[in-house]
Amino acid sequence: METLAVTASVWSIFDDRWNCNKCMQLKHHEKQKKVMGCYLTAKTNYHVEGFEINKCLGNFTSREIYSYFEMHKMYELGVMPFGGDMIDQPAKLIDLFNMIGQLRNEKRKEQQDAIEKKRR
């Protein structure tokens, strides 16, 4: 479930379709809630990073994961979240940072590819 929370949180940052705050501001929000399965089962099953879900990916975002994004930024600058060197950091945290970095890079590449495609 943590993998899904990380994936959902990263996707919600890069794609407004999965960002609940942006979606709720839309005029068609009530109709959209039924289609995307905000509270009930959606009319569509979504296949995301090996998961099959029947609710909008935004339902799986996690505020806790967003705090790890901030830690990840510092980690990339060489500031470790916990005292000590890299070897002293919890393995699960390093795995999480690797996942965040990989997903973020994939999403950035997708955005760059979409921009280049529009230019052509």
N, C-alpha and C positions, 0 to 999 in steps of 0.2 A: 504494500500500500504506500510505503514511503516513495518508491520509484514513481508511482502514479502521481503523488502529491508534488514531487519535484517537477515532473514533466508538465503537469497541468499548470503549475505556477510559472514556469518558464514560458510556456505557450501563451498564457494570459498576458504576459508582458509584451510579447512580440506580435500578437494577433488579437485585435479587438473583438473578434467573434467569440473568444473564450474569456473575455474580461467582463465579469458580472457588472461592475460599476458602469462601464461604458454601455453595455447592453440595456441596463435599466433606464438609461437616459433617453433611449430611443422611443419614438411615438408608438411603434408597433410592439412594444414590450410584452403586453398581456398575451397577444397572439403568439409571439415568439417563445414565451415561456412554455406553452403547450407543445410546440414543435421541438424545442431543444431539450425538453424534459427537466426544466429547472426544479420542479417540485414533485412531479409525477414521472412515470416512465415515458420516455420520449418515443416519438413515432419512428425514430431512426436509431440504429445501433452504430456507434462510432468505434472505429478501429484506430487505436493510438498506441504507437510504440509497443506493440505486442499485447495490448489490453483491449478487451471488447467491453465497452460500457454502454449503458442505455440512458445516460443522462449527459447533459452538457459538461464538457471538460471543466468549465468554471466551477462546478460543484466540488471539485476535488482539489482546488487550490488551498494553500495553507499559509496563514500569516506567519507561522513559525518558520516556514521555508524561506519567506521573504527576508527574515533576519539573517538567515544563512547566506543570502545573496550579498548582503553588506559585508559579512565576514569574508566571503569569497573575494570580494574586491580588495580587501586588505591583504588577504593571503597572496593574491597575485602580485602585490607590491612587496611581498616578503615579510609581512607582519603576521606572525602566527597567532591564532585565536587563544591558545593556551601557552603557558610558560614553557620555555625550552625550544629545542630545535625541531626540525621537521620530523625527525624520528620519534620525538616525544608526543606528537599529536595523535589523538585517537584514530585508529585505522578507519573506522566508520565515517568519521568526519572527512578524512582525505578522500574516501570513496565518493562521498556526497559532493565534495568540491570538484572532483573529476567529472562527475555526472553533470553538475551545473555548467561547468566549462564546456563540455562537449555539446550539450543541448543548446547552450547560448550560441556557440560557434556555428552550429547547424542552422539555427534560426537566422542569424546574421547573414550567412551565406545565401539562404533562401531569399532574404530581402534584397541583397545585392543582385542576385540573379534576376529577380523580378524587375528591379530598376533597369538593369542592362537590357532586358527583353523589351521594356517599354521604349527605350531609346532607339531600338532597331526599327 
